[in-house]
Amino acid sequence: MRQAVHGSNAVHASIAGGYTNVGNVYSDMGEYSKALEYYRKCLKMQLTVYGSDAQHAHIAGSYNNIGNRYSDMGEYIKALEYYRKCLEMRQAVYGSDAVHPHIATNPHLLIVYNYSINSL
């Protein structure tokens, strides 16, 4: 629907959000590879919309979503890579000393770190 409104070749933040929603449904269904496909489409579009060097909360959210799916798939090293990107970007967006729920409540980074260390 969003592509119909904006055009089939359009690059728009709301289309990227639609990709996230589709990814979320696939994730809920346990189809993590398919979810990753849509989260990657979202990330690619966000980087186009906001700029490849942009520091944006939506981009950080996409890194977090991708990290979550890799974690669900047991690929903890890859998950850790994306959680770190997410954390670094959120600190850049909100400030490294900021008290913000997206920084304070991101337990995934520590959990995956523990799994990755224990699986080595």
PDB file as gemmi writes it, atoms N, CA and C in Angstrom:
CRYST1    1.000    1.000    1.000  90.00  90.00  90.00 P 1                      
ATOM      1  N   MET A   1       0.819  -1.185   0.000  1.00  0.00           N  
ATOM      2  CA  MET A   1       0.000   0.000   0.000  1.00  0.00           C  
ATOM      3  C   MET A   1       0.873   1.263   0.000  1.00  0.00           C  
ATOM      4  N   ARG A   2       1.892   1.279   0.861  1.00  0.00           N  
ATOM      5  CA  ARG A   2       2.748   2.466   0.926  1.00  0.00           C  
ATOM      6  C   ARG A   2       3.495   2.676  -0.380  1.00  0.00           C  
ATOM      7  N   GLN A   3       3.890   1.586  -1.025  1.00  0.00           N  
ATOM      8  CA  GLN A   3       4.568   1.740  -2.312  1.00  0.00           C  
ATOM      9  C   GLN A   3       3.586   2.227  -3.365  1.00  0.00           C  
ATOM     10  N   ALA A   4       2.326   1.818  -3.256  1.00  0.00           N  
ATOM     11  CA  ALA A   4       1.321   2.297  -4.198  1.00  0.00           C  
ATOM     12  C   ALA A   4       1.125   3.803  -4.054  1.00  0.00           C  
ATOM     13  N   VAL A   5       1.163   4.295  -2.834  1.00  0.00           N  
ATOM     14  CA  VAL A   5       0.996   5.724  -2.582  1.00  0.00           C  
ATOM     15  C   VAL A   5       2.210   6.511  -3.062  1.00  0.00           C  
ATOM     16  N   HIS A   6       3.403   6.017  -2.741  1.00  0.00           N  
ATOM     17  CA  HIS A   6       4.633   6.752  -3.044  1.00  0.00           C  
ATOM     18  C   HIS A   6       5.253   6.376  -4.390  1.00  0.00           C  
ATOM     19  N   GLY A   7       4.782   5.306  -5.014  1.00  0.00           N  
ATOM     20  CA  GLY A   7       5.346   4.833  -6.272  1.00  0.00           C  
ATOM     21  C   GLY A   7       6.195   3.600  -6.050  1.00  0.00           C  
ATOM     22  N   SER A   8       6.226   2.715  -7.041  1.00  0.00           N  
ATOM     23  CA  SER A   8       6.892   1.420  -6.870  1.00  0.00           C  
ATOM     24  C   SER A   8       8.402   1.539  -6.687  1.00  0.00           C  
ATOM     25  N   ASN A   9       8.999   2.606  -7.190  1.00  0.00           N  
ATOM     26  CA  ASN A   9      10.446   2.793  -7.037  1.00  0.00           C  
ATOM     27  C   ASN A   9      10.790   3.841  -5.984  1.00  0.00           C  
ATOM     28  N   ALA A  10       9.800   4.249  -5.227  1.00  0.00           N  
ATOM     29  CA  ALA A  10      10.006   5.317  -4.251  1.00  0.00           C  
ATOM     30  C   ALA A  10      10.888   4.862  -3.099  1.00  0.00           C  
ATOM     31  N   VAL A  11      11.619   5.803  -2.573  1.00  0.00           N  
ATOM     32  CA  VAL A  11      12.432   5.598  -1.374  1.00  0.00           C  
ATOM     33  C   VAL A  11      11.869   6.567  -0.342  1.00  0.00           C  
ATOM     34  N   HIS A  12      11.260   6.022   0.703  1.00  0.00           N  
ATOM     35  CA  HIS A  12      10.583   6.856   1.691  1.00  0.00           C  
ATOM     36  C   HIS A  12      10.636   6.176   3.048  1.00  0.00           C  
ATOM     37  N   ALA A  13      10.728   6.963   4.103  1.00  0.00           N  
ATOM     38  CA  ALA A  13      10.818   6.407   5.461  1.00  0.00           C  
ATOM     39  C   ALA A  13       9.611   5.546   5.806  1.00  0.00           C  
ATOM     40  N   SER A  14       8.428   5.917   5.320  1.00  0.00           N  
ATOM     41  CA  SER A  14       7.245   5.119   5.657  1.00  0.00           C  
ATOM     42  C   SER A  14       7.270   3.757   4.963  1.00  0.00           C  
ATOM     43  N   ILE A  15       7.884   3.670   3.796  1.00  0.00           N  
ATOM     44  CA  ILE A  15       8.037   2.369   3.130  1.00  0.00           C  
ATOM     45  C   ILE A  15       9.011   1.511   3.926  1.00  0.00           C  
ATOM     46  N   ALA A  16      10.086   2.118   4.400  1.00  0.00           N  
ATOM     47  CA  ALA A  16      11.033   1.386   5.247  1.00  0.00           C  
ATOM     48  C   ALA A  16      10.325   0.837   6.478  1.00  0.00           C  
ATOM     49  N   GLY A  17       9.446   1.637   7.069  1.00  0.00           N  
ATOM     50  CA  GLY A  17       8.669   1.177   8.218  1.00  0.00           C  
ATOM     51  C   GLY A  17       7.780   0.000   7.870  1.00  0.00           C  
ATOM     52  N   GLY A  18       7.251   0.003   6.666  1.00  0.00           N  
ATOM     53  CA  GLY A  18       6.448  -1.134   6.206  1.00  0.00           C  
ATOM     54  C   GLY A  18       7.266  -2.409   6.126  1.00  0.00           C  
ATOM     55  N   TYR A  19       8.510  -2.289   5.665  1.00  0.00           N  
ATOM     56  CA  TYR A  19       9.398  -3.454   5.638  1.00  0.00           C  
ATOM     57  C   TYR A  19       9.632  -3.995   7.048  1.00  0.00           C  
ATOM     58  N   THR A  20       9.788  -3.090   8.010  1.00  0.00           N  
ATOM     59  CA  THR A  20       9.953  -3.533   9.397  1.00  0.00           C  
ATOM     60  C   THR A  20       8.732  -4.310   9.861  1.00  0.00           C  
ATOM     61  N   ASN A  21       7.548  -3.802   9.546  1.00  0.00           N  
ATOM     62  CA  ASN A  21       6.320  -4.478   9.966  1.00  0.00           C  
ATOM     63  C   ASN A  21       6.216  -5.878   9.374  1.00  0.00           C  
ATOM     64  N   VAL A  22       6.558  -6.016   8.103  1.00  0.00           N  
ATOM     65  CA  VAL A  22       6.536  -7.340   7.473  1.00  0.00           C  
ATOM     66  C   VAL A  22       7.568  -8.244   8.147  1.00  0.00           C  
ATOM     67  N   GLY A  23       8.747  -7.709   8.406  1.00  0.00           N  
ATOM     68  CA  GLY A  23       9.775  -8.473   9.113  1.00  0.00           C  
ATOM     69  C   GLY A  23       9.307  -8.927  10.482  1.00  0.00           C  
ATOM     70  N   ASN A  24       8.586  -8.060  11.182  1.00  0.00           N  
ATOM     71  CA  ASN A  24       8.063  -8.419  12.499  1.00  0.00           C  
ATOM     72  C   ASN A  24       7.092  -9.591  12.425  1.00  0.00           C  
ATOM     73  N   VAL A  25       6.257  -9.608  11.403  1.00  0.00           N  
ATOM     74  CA  VAL A  25       5.302 -10.711  11.247  1.00  0.00           C  
ATOM     75  C   VAL A  25       6.046 -12.013  10.973  1.00  0.00           C  
ATOM     76  N   TYR A  26       7.019 -11.969  10.071  1.00  0.00           N  
ATOM     77  CA  TYR A  26       7.814 -13.177   9.815  1.00  0.00           C  
ATOM     78  C   TYR A  26       8.542 -13.633  11.077  1.00  0.00           C  
ATOM     79  N   SER A  27       9.025 -12.692  11.849  1.00  0.00           N  
ATOM     80  CA  SER A  27       9.695 -13.038  13.101  1.00  0.00           C  
ATOM     81  C   SER A  27       8.729 -13.727  14.059  1.00  0.00           C  
ATOM     82  N   ASP A  28       7.526 -13.175  14.189  1.00  0.00           N  
ATOM     83  CA  ASP A  28       6.510 -13.781  15.053  1.00  0.00           C  
ATOM     84  C   ASP A  28       6.147 -15.190  14.606  1.00  0.00           C  
ATOM     85  N   MET A  29       6.259 -15.440  13.301  1.00  0.00           N  
ATOM     86  CA  MET A  29       5.967 -16.768  12.756  1.00  0.00           C  
ATOM     87  C   MET A  29       7.156 -17.711  12.885  1.00  0.00           C  
ATOM     88  N   GLY A  30       8.286 -17.197  13.377  1.00  0.00           N  
ATOM     89  CA  GLY A  30       9.482 -18.018  13.521  1.00  0.00           C  
ATOM     90  C   GLY A  30      10.281 -18.160  12.245  1.00  0.00           C  
ATOM     91  N   GLU A  31       9.960 -17.377  11.226  1.00  0.00           N  
ATOM     92  CA  GLU A  31      10.678 -17.416   9.951  1.00  0.00           C  
ATOM     93  C   GLU A  31      11.752 -16.327   9.966  1.00  0.00           C  
ATOM     94  N   TYR A  32      12.816 -16.600  10.711  1.00  0.00           N  
ATOM     95  CA  TYR A  32      13.828 -15.588  10.991  1.00  0.00           C  
ATOM     96  C   TYR A  32      14.619 -15.168   9.757  1.00  0.00           C  
ATOM     97  N   SER A  33      14.888 -16.086   8.848  1.00  0.00           N  
ATOM     98  CA  SER A  33      15.616 -15.719   7.626  1.00  0.00           C  
ATOM     99  C   SER A  33      14.797 -14.756   6.785  1.00  0.00           C  
ATOM    100  N   LYS A  34      13.510 -15.016   6.698  1.00  0.00           N  
ATOM    101  CA  LYS A  34      12.622 -14.130   5.939  1.00  0.00           C  
ATOM    102  C   LYS A  34      12.507 -12.775   6.642  1.00  0.00           C  
ATOM    103  N   ALA A  35      12.438 -12.791   7.963  1.00  0.00           N  
ATOM    104  CA  ALA A  35      12.399 -11.538   8.724  1.00  0.00           C  
ATOM    105  C   ALA A  35      13.661 -10.725   8.460  1.00  0.00           C  
ATOM    106  N   LEU A  36      14.818 -11.396   8.475  1.00  0.00           N  
ATOM    107  CA  LEU A  36      16.085 -10.713   8.196  1.00  0.00           C  
ATOM    108  C   LEU A  36      16.067 -10.045   6.821  1.00  0.00           C  
ATOM    109  N   GLU A  37      15.496 -10.727   5.850  1.00  0.00           N  
ATOM    110  CA  GLU A  37      15.415 -10.173   4.495  1.00  0.00           C  
ATOM    111  C   GLU A  37      14.700  -8.819   4.511  1.00  0.00           C  
ATOM    112  N   TYR A  38      13.586  -8.752   5.238  1.00  0.00           N  
ATOM    113  CA  TYR A  38      12.822  -7.503   5.277  1.00  0.00           C  
ATOM    114  C   TYR A  38      13.485  -6.446   6.151  1.00  0.00           C  
ATOM    115  N   TYR A  39      14.126  -6.855   7.237  1.00  0.00           N  
ATOM    116  CA  TYR A  39      14.854  -5.885   8.056  1.00  0.00           C  
ATOM    117  C   TYR A  39      16.020  -5.290   7.271  1.00  0.00           C  
ATOM    118  N   ARG A  40      16.654  -6.098   6.435  1.00  0.00           N  
ATOM    119  CA  ARG A  40      17.755  -5.587   5.606  1.00  0.00           C  
ATOM    120  C   ARG A  40      17.237  -4.612   4.540  1.00  0.00           C  
ATOM    121  N   LYS A  41      16.061  -4.913   3.969  1.00  0.00           N  
ATOM    122  CA  LYS A  41      15.454  -3.978   3.016  1.00  0.00           C  
ATOM    123  C   LYS A  41      15.162  -2.652   3.702  1.00  0.00           C  
ATOM    124  N   CYS A  42      14.648  -2.740   4.906  1.00  0.00           N  
ATOM    125  CA  CYS A  42      14.359  -1.538   5.678  1.00  0.00           C  
ATOM    126  C   CYS A  42      15.632  -0.740   5.924  1.00  0.00           C  
ATOM    127  N   LEU A  43      16.668  -1.405   6.405  1.00  0.00           N  
ATOM    128  CA  LEU A  43      17.937  -0.736   6.699  1.00  0.00           C  
ATOM    129  C   LEU A  43      18.510  -0.072   5.451  1.00  0.00           C  
ATOM    130  N   LYS A  44      18.484  -0.779   4.341  1.00  0.00           N  
ATOM    131  CA  LYS A  44      19.010  -0.226   3.090  1.00  0.00           C  
ATOM    132  C   LYS A  44      18.259   1.048   2.711  1.00  0.00           C  
ATOM    133  N   MET A  45      16.938   1.015   2.834  1.00  0.00           N  
ATOM    134  CA  MET A  45      16.148   2.191   2.487  1.00  0.00           C  
ATOM    135  C   MET A  45      16.400   3.327   3.482  1.00  0.00           C  
ATOM    136  N   GLN A  46      16.512   2.998   4.759  1.00  0.00           N  
ATOM    137  CA  GLN A  46      16.800   4.034   5.756  1.00  0.00           C  
ATOM    138  C   GLN A  46      18.135   4.713   5.476  1.00  0.00           C  
ATOM    139  N   LEU A  47      19.137   3.940   5.115  1.00  0.00           N  
ATOM    140  CA  LEU A  47      20.448   4.515   4.814  1.00  0.00           C  
ATOM    141  C   LEU A  47      20.380   5.417   3.587  1.00  0.00           C  
ATOM    142  N   THR A  48      19.489   5.092   2.661  1.00  0.00           N  
ATOM    143  CA  THR A  48      19.283   5.946   1.494  1.00  0.00           C  
ATOM    144  C   THR A  48      18.532   7.215   1.884  1.00  0.00           C  
ATOM    145  N   VAL A  49      17.489   7.065   2.685  1.00  0.00           N  
ATOM    146  CA  VAL A  49      16.663   8.210   3.085  1.00  0.00           C  
ATOM    147  C   VAL A  49      17.437   9.173   3.984  1.00  0.00           C  
ATOM    148  N   TYR A  50      18.075   8.637   5.018  1.00  0.00           N  
ATOM    149  CA  TYR A  50      18.724   9.481   6.024  1.00  0.00           C  
ATOM    150  C   TYR A  50      20.191   9.777   5.705  1.00  0.00           C  
ATOM    151  N   GLY A  51      20.784   8.994   4.830  1.00  0.00           N  
ATOM    152  CA  GLY A  51      22.193   9.149   4.484  1.00  0.00           C  
ATOM    153  C   GLY A  51      23.018   8.034   5.092  1.00  0.00           C  
ATOM    154  N   SER A  52      24.008   7.573   4.347  1.00  0.00           N  
ATOM    155  CA  SER A  52      24.798   6.417   4.791  1.00  0.00           C  
ATOM    156  C   SER A  52      25.629   6.711   6.034  1.00  0.00           C  
ATOM    157  N   ASP A  53      25.892   7.981   6.313  1.00  0.00           N  
ATOM    158  CA  ASP A  53      26.654   8.352   7.510  1.00  0.00           C  
ATOM    159  C   ASP A  53      25.767   8.894   8.620  1.00  0.00           C  
ATOM    160  N   ALA A  54      24.464   8.826   8.425  1.00  0.00           N  
ATOM    161  CA  ALA A  54      23.530   9.413   9.387  1.00  0.00           C  
ATOM    162  C   ALA A  54      23.503   8.639  10.697  1.00  0.00           C  
ATOM    163  N   GLN A  55      23.271   9.373  11.763  1.00  0.00           N  
ATOM    164  CA  GLN A  55      23.031   8.791  13.080  1.00  0.00           C  
ATOM    165  C   GLN A  55      21.546   9.017  13.358  1.00  0.00           C  
ATOM    166  N   HIS A  56      20.743   7.974  13.279  1.00  0.00           N  
ATOM    167  CA  HIS A  56      19.294   8.126  13.408  1.00  0.00           C  
ATOM    168  C   HIS A  56      18.727   6.981  14.231  1.00  0.00           C  
ATOM    169  N   ALA A  57      17.741   7.293  15.060  1.00  0.00           N  
ATOM    170  CA  ALA A  57      17.134   6.284  15.935  1.00  0.00           C  
ATOM    171  C   ALA A  57      16.506   5.141  15.146  1.00  0.00           C  
ATOM    172  N   HIS A  58      15.928   5.426  13.988  1.00  0.00           N  
ATOM    173  CA  HIS A  58      15.313   4.364  13.187  1.00  0.00           C  
ATOM    174  C   HIS A  58      16.361   3.393  12.648  1.00  0.00           C  
ATOM    175  N   ILE A  59      17.503   3.921  12.255  1.00  0.00           N  
ATOM    176  CA  ILE A  59      18.587   3.053  11.783  1.00  0.00           C  
ATOM    177  C   ILE A  59      19.076   2.181  12.931  1.00  0.00           C  
ATOM    178  N   ALA A  60      19.223   2.766  14.110  1.00  0.00           N  
ATOM    179  CA  ALA A  60      19.623   1.988  15.292  1.00  0.00           C  
ATOM    180  C   ALA A  60      18.612   0.880  15.565  1.00  0.00           C  
ATOM    181  N   GLY A  61      17.330   1.188  15.406  1.00  0.00           N  
ATOM    182  CA  GLY A  61      16.290   0.177  15.601  1.00  0.00           C  
ATOM    183  C   GLY A  61      16.415  -0.971  14.618  1.00  0.00           C  
ATOM    184  N   SER A  62      16.791  -0.661  13.390  1.00  0.00           N  
ATOM    185  CA  SER A  62      16.988  -1.723  12.399  1.00  0.00           C  
ATOM    186  C   SER A  62      18.175  -2.605  12.764  1.00  0.00           C  
ATOM    187  N   TYR A  63      19.260  -1.987  13.228  1.00  0.00           N  
ATOM    188  CA  TYR A  63      20.399  -2.785  13.689  1.00  0.00           C  
ATOM    189  C   TYR A  63      19.972  -3.705  14.834  1.00  0.00           C  
ATOM    190  N   ASN A  64      19.151  -3.194  15.730  1.00  0.00           N  
ATOM    191  CA  ASN A  64      18.666  -3.994  16.849  1.00  0.00           C  
ATOM    192  C   ASN A  64      17.808  -5.163  16.360  1.00  0.00           C  
ATOM    193  N   ASN A  65      16.899  -4.891  15.414  1.00  0.00           N  
ATOM    194  CA  ASN A  65      16.047  -5.954  14.870  1.00  0.00           C  
ATOM    195  C   ASN A  65      16.879  -7.049  14.212  1.00  0.00           C  
ATOM    196  N   ILE A  66      17.873  -6.653  13.441  1.00  0.00           N  
ATOM    197  CA  ILE A  66      18.739  -7.633  12.780  1.00  0.00           C  
ATOM    198  C   ILE A  66      19.508  -8.437  13.825  1.00  0.00           C  
ATOM    199  N   GLY A  67      20.010  -7.768  14.842  1.00  0.00           N  
ATOM    200  CA  GLY A  67      20.689  -8.469  15.931  1.00  0.00           C  
ATOM    201  C   GLY A  67      19.784  -9.467  16.631  1.00  0.00           C  
ATOM    202  N   ASN A  68      18.538  -9.075  16.861  1.00  0.00           N  
ATOM    203  CA  ASN A  68      17.580  -9.987  17.498  1.00  0.00           C  
ATOM    204  C   ASN A  68      17.379 -11.255  16.685  1.00  0.00           C  
ATOM    205  N   ARG A  69      17.248 -11.107  15.378  1.00  0.00           N  
ATOM    206  CA  ARG A  69      17.010 -12.293  14.550  1.00  0.00           C  
ATOM    207  C   ARG A  69      18.237 -13.182  14.512  1.00  0.00           C  
ATOM    208  N   TYR A  70      19.428 -12.608  14.403  1.00  0.00           N  
ATOM    209  CA  TYR A  70      20.633 -13.441  14.451  1.00  0.00           C  
ATOM    210  C   TYR A  70      20.722 -14.167  15.786  1.00  0.00           C  
ATOM    211  N   SER A  71      20.349 -13.501  16.855  1.00  0.00           N  
ATOM    212  CA  SER A  71      20.343 -14.149  18.166  1.00  0.00           C  
ATOM    213  C   SER A  71      19.351 -15.307  18.187  1.00  0.00           C  
ATOM    214  N   ASP A  72      18.154 -15.078  17.642  1.00  0.00           N  
ATOM    215  CA  ASP A  72      17.143 -16.141  17.569  1.00  0.00           C  
ATOM    216  C   ASP A  72      17.640 -17.342  16.778  1.00  0.00           C  
ATOM    217  N   MET A  73      18.500 -17.078  15.792  1.00  0.00           N  
ATOM    218  CA  MET A  73      19.024 -18.142  14.942  1.00  0.00           C  
ATOM    219  C   MET A  73      20.281 -18.782  15.526  1.00  0.00           C  
ATOM    220  N   GLY A  74      20.710 -18.305  16.695  1.00  0.00           N  
ATOM    221  CA  GLY A  74      21.897 -18.862  17.341  1.00  0.00           C  
ATOM    222  C   GLY A  74      23.205 -18.350  16.773  1.00  0.00           C  
ATOM    223  N   GLU A  75      23.151 -17.311  15.952  1.00  0.00           N  
ATOM    224  CA  GLU A  75      24.356 -16.729  15.360  1.00  0.00           C  
ATOM    225  C   GLU A  75      24.780 -15.537  16.222  1.00  0.00           C  
ATOM    226  N   TYR A  76      25.356 -15.852  17.379  1.00  0.00           N  
ATOM    227  CA  TYR A  76      25.594 -14.851  18.407  1.00  0.00           C  
ATOM    228  C   TYR A  76      26.677 -13.845  18.047  1.00  0.00           C  
ATOM    229  N   ILE A  77      27.682 -14.257  17.311  1.00  0.00           N  
ATOM    230  CA  ILE A  77      28.739 -13.321  16.920  1.00  0.00           C  
ATOM    231  C   ILE A  77      28.160 -12.250  15.991  1.00  0.00           C  
ATOM    232  N   LYS A  78      27.340 -12.666  15.023  1.00  0.00           N  
ATOM    233  CA  LYS A  78      26.696 -11.698  14.134  1.00  0.00           C  
ATOM    234  C   LYS A  78      25.731 -10.816  14.917  1.00  0.00           C  
ATOM    235  N   ALA A  79      24.987 -11.424  15.835  1.00  0.00           N  
ATOM    236  CA  ALA A  79      24.056 -10.647  16.655  1.00  0.00           C  
ATOM    237  C   ALA A  79      24.801  -9.582  17.436  1.00  0.00           C  
ATOM    238  N   LEU A  80      25.909  -9.965  18.021  1.00  0.00           N  
ATOM    239  CA  LEU A  80      26.712  -9.037  18.813  1.00  0.00           C  
ATOM    240  C   LEU A  80      27.197  -7.863  17.964  1.00  0.00           C  
ATOM    241  N   GLU A  81      27.589  -8.143  16.737  1.00  0.00           N  
ATOM    242  CA  GLU A  81      28.038  -7.090  15.820  1.00  0.00           C  
ATOM    243  C   GLU A  81      26.937  -6.041  15.615  1.00  0.00           C  
ATOM    244  N   TYR A  82      25.708  -6.504  15.390  1.00  0.00           N  
ATOM    245  CA  TYR A  82      24.607  -5.573  15.149  1.00  0.00           C  
ATOM    246  C   TYR A  82      24.156  -4.877  16.426  1.00  0.00           C  
ATOM    247  N   TYR A  83      24.203  -5.573  17.563  1.00  0.00           N  
ATOM    248  CA  TYR A  83      23.869  -4.917  18.827  1.00  0.00           C  
ATOM    249  C   TYR A  83      24.862  -3.810  19.147  1.00  0.00           C  
ATOM    250  N   ARG A  84      26.128  -4.036  18.838  1.00  0.00           N  
ATOM    251  CA  ARG A  84      27.137  -2.991  19.069  1.00  0.00           C  
ATOM    252  C   ARG A  84      26.866  -1.772  18.189  1.00  0.00           C  
ATOM    253  N   LYS A  85      26.534  -2.023  16.917  1.00  0.00           N  
ATOM    254  CA  LYS A  85      26.195  -0.914  16.020  1.00  0.00           C  
ATOM    255  C   LYS A  85      24.995  -0.146  16.565  1.00  0.00           C  
ATOM    256  N   CYS A  86      24.012  -0.886  17.024  1.00  0.00           N  
ATOM    257  CA  CYS A  86      22.815  -0.271  17.580  1.00  0.00           C  
ATOM    258  C   CYS A  86      23.162   0.591  18.786  1.00  0.00           C  
ATOM    259  N   LEU A  87      23.913   0.027  19.706  1.00  0.00           N  
ATOM    260  CA  LEU A  87      24.278   0.750  20.922  1.00  0.00           C  
ATOM    261  C   LEU A  87      25.091   2.002  20.604  1.00  0.00           C  
ATOM    262  N   GLU A  88      26.073   1.875  19.722  1.00  0.00           N  
ATOM    263  CA  GLU A  88      26.896   3.030  19.353  1.00  0.00           C  
ATOM    264  C   GLU A  88      26.056   4.133  18.725  1.00  0.00           C  
ATOM    265  N   MET A  89      25.118   3.740  17.862  1.00  0.00           N  
ATOM    266  CA  MET A  89      24.291   4.742  17.209  1.00  0.00           C  
ATOM    267  C   MET A  89      23.337   5.385  18.205  1.00  0.00           C  
ATOM    268  N   ARG A  90      22.749   4.587  19.085  1.00  0.00           N  
ATOM    269  CA  ARG A  90      21.841   5.171  20.080  1.00  0.00           C  
ATOM    270  C   ARG A  90      22.589   6.126  21.003  1.00  0.00           C  
ATOM    271  N   GLN A  91      23.816   5.795  21.351  1.00  0.00           N  
ATOM    272  CA  GLN A  91      24.607   6.714  22.173  1.00  0.00           C  
ATOM    273  C   GLN A  91      24.922   7.992  21.402  1.00  0.00           C  
ATOM    274  N   ALA A  92      25.158   7.867  20.101  1.00  0.00           N  
ATOM    275  CA  ALA A  92      25.411   9.051  19.278  1.00  0.00           C  
ATOM    276  C   ALA A  92      24.152   9.911  19.161  1.00  0.00           C  
ATOM    277  N   VAL A  93      22.999   9.266  19.050  1.00  0.00           N  
ATOM    278  CA  VAL A  93      21.737   9.990  18.899  1.00  0.00           C  
ATOM    279  C   VAL A  93      21.321  10.653  20.208  1.00  0.00           C  
ATOM    280  N   TYR A  94      21.365   9.897  21.298  1.00  0.00           N  
ATOM    281  CA  TYR A  94      20.840  10.386  22.576  1.00  0.00           C  
ATOM    282  C   TYR A  94      21.911  10.970  23.493  1.00  0.00           C  
ATOM    283  N   GLY A  95      23.178  10.756  23.164  1.00  0.00           N  
ATOM    284  CA  GLY A  95      24.284  11.207  24.004  1.00  0.00           C  
ATOM    285  C   GLY A  95      24.845  10.040  24.796  1.00  0.00           C  
ATOM    286  N   SER A  96      26.154   9.986  24.902  1.00  0.00           N  
ATOM    287  CA  SER A  96      26.792   8.839  25.563  1.00  0.00           C  
ATOM    288  C   SER A  96      26.501   8.788  27.053  1.00  0.00           C  
ATOM    289  N   ASP A  97      26.162   9.927  27.651  1.00  0.00           N  
ATOM    290  CA  ASP A  97      25.837   9.961  29.076  1.00  0.00           C  
ATOM    291  C   ASP A  97      24.334  10.008  29.325  1.00  0.00           C  
ATOM    292  N   ALA A  98      23.563   9.929  28.263  1.00  0.00           N  
ATOM    293  CA  ALA A  98      22.111  10.063  28.395  1.00  0.00           C  
ATOM    294  C   ALA A  98      21.507   8.869  29.116  1.00  0.00           C  
ATOM    295  N   VAL A  99      20.484   9.161  29.871  1.00  0.00           N  
ATOM    296  CA  VAL A  99      19.672   8.107  30.475  1.00  0.00           C  
ATOM    297  C   VAL A  99      18.433   8.019  29.594  1.00  0.00           C  
ATOM    298  N   HIS A 100      18.392   7.006  28.768  1.00  0.00           N  
ATOM    299  CA  HIS A 100      17.302   6.846  27.809  1.00  0.00           C  
ATOM    300  C   HIS A 100      16.884   5.389  27.797  1.00  0.00           C  
ATOM    301  N   PRO A 101      15.579   5.121  27.730  1.00  0.00           N  
ATOM    302  CA  PRO A 101      15.130   3.723  27.791  1.00  0.00           C  
ATOM    303  C   PRO A 101      15.688   2.828  26.693  1.00  0.00           C  
ATOM    304  N   HIS A 102      15.960   3.372  25.511  1.00  0.00           N  
ATOM    305  CA  HIS A 102      16.507   2.534  24.440  1.00  0.00           C  
ATOM    306  C   HIS A 102      17.947   2.128  24.703  1.00  0.00           C  
ATOM    307  N   ILE A 103      18.638   2.877  25.528  1.00  0.00           N  
ATOM    308  CA  ILE A 103      20.006   2.509  25.896  1.00  0.00           C  
ATOM    309  C   ILE A 103      19.988   1.650  27.148  1.00  0.00           C  
ATOM    310  N   ALA A 104      19.229   2.073  28.134  1.00  0.00           N  
ATOM    311  CA  ALA A 104      19.214   1.387  29.430  1.00  0.00           C  
ATOM    312  C   ALA A 104      18.544   0.027  29.380  1.00  0.00           C  
ATOM    313  N   THR A 105      17.582  -0.151  28.490  1.00  0.00           N  
ATOM    314  CA  THR A 105      16.826  -1.406  28.464  1.00  0.00           C  
ATOM    315  C   THR A 105      17.208  -2.294  27.296  1.00  0.00           C  
ATOM    316  N   ASN A 106      18.439  -2.204  26.843  1.00  0.00           N  
ATOM    317  CA  ASN A 106      18.889  -3.067  25.757  1.00  0.00           C  
ATOM    318  C   ASN A 106      19.713  -4.210  26.340  1.00  0.00           C  
ATOM    319  N   PRO A 107      19.025  -5.194  26.963  1.00  0.00           N  
ATOM    320  CA  PRO A 107      19.749  -6.299  27.589  1.00  0.00           C  
ATOM    321  C   PRO A 107      20.317  -7.277  26.573  1.00  0.00           C  
ATOM    322  N   HIS A 108      19.866  -7.181  25.335  1.00  0.00           N  
ATOM    323  CA  HIS A 108      20.294  -8.137  24.313  1.00  0.00           C  
ATOM    324  C   HIS A 108      21.807  -8.178  24.167  1.00  0.00           C  
ATOM    325  N   LEU A 109      22.434  -7.029  24.236  1.00  0.00           N  
ATOM    326  CA  LEU A 109      23.881  -6.961  24.052  1.00  0.00           C  
ATOM    327  C   LEU A 109      24.604  -7.827  25.075  1.00  0.00           C  
ATOM    328  N   LEU A 110      24.226  -7.724  26.332  1.00  0.00           N  
ATOM    329  CA  LEU A 110      24.887  -8.510  27.378  1.00  0.00           C  
ATOM    330  C   LEU A 110      24.562  -9.994  27.271  1.00  0.00           C  
ATOM    331  N   ILE A 111      23.317 -10.307  26.979  1.00  0.00           N  
ATOM    332  CA  ILE A 111      22.912 -11.710  26.862  1.00  0.00           C  
ATOM    333  C   ILE A 111      23.675 -12.389  25.738  1.00  0.00           C  
ATOM    334  N   VAL A 112      23.703 -11.759  24.580  1.00  0.00           N  
ATOM    335  CA  VAL A 112      24.389 -12.347  23.429  1.00  0.00           C  
ATOM    336  C   VAL A 112      25.884 -12.411  23.677  1.00  0.00           C  
ATOM    337  N   TYR A 113      26.429 -11.422  24.329  1.00  0.00           N  
ATOM    338  CA  TYR A 113      27.852 -11.445  24.654  1.00  0.00           C  
ATOM    339  C   TYR A 113      28.170 -12.672  25.504  1.00  0.00           C  
ATOM    340  N   ASN A 114      27.349 -12.934  26.512  1.00  0.00           N  
ATOM    341  CA  ASN A 114      27.562 -14.111  27.364  1.00  0.00           C  
ATOM    342  C   ASN A 114      27.460 -15.404  26.563  1.00  0.00           C  
ATOM    343  N   TYR A 115      26.460 -15.512  25.683  1.00  0.00           N  
ATOM    344  CA  TYR A 115      26.321 -16.706  24.849  1.00  0.00           C  
ATOM    345  C   TYR A 115      27.519 -16.879  23.925  1.00  0.00           C  
ATOM    346  N   SER A 116      27.960 -15.770  23.325  1.00  0.00           N  
ATOM    347  CA  SER A 116      29.064 -15.884  22.368  1.00  0.00           C  
ATOM    348  C   SER A 116      30.358 -16.282  23.068  1.00  0.00           C  
ATOM    349  N   ILE A 117      30.596 -15.766  24.255  1.00  0.00           N  
ATOM    350  CA  ILE A 117      31.800 -16.134  25.012  1.00  0.00           C  
ATOM    351  C   ILE A 117      31.740 -17.600  25.419  1.00  0.00           C  
ATOM    352  N   ASN A 118      30.576 -18.046  25.864  1.00  0.00           N  
ATOM    353  CA  ASN A 118      30.433 -19.433  26.316  1.00  0.00           C  
ATOM    354  C   ASN A 118      30.479 -20.442  25.176  1.00  0.00           C  
ATOM    355  N   SER A 119      30.172 -19.993  23.954  1.00  0.00           N  
ATOM    356  CA  SER A 119      30.164 -20.930  22.830  1.00  0.00           C  
ATOM    357  C   SER A 119      31.514 -21.031  22.138  1.00  0.00           C  
ATOM    358  N   LEU A 120      32.491 -20.247  22.576  1.00  0.00           N  
ATOM    359  CA  LEU A 120      33.823 -20.295  21.944  1.00  0.00           C  
ATOM    360  C   LEU A 120      34.620 -21.486  22.404  1.00  0.00           C  
TER     361      LEU A 120                                                      
END                                                                             
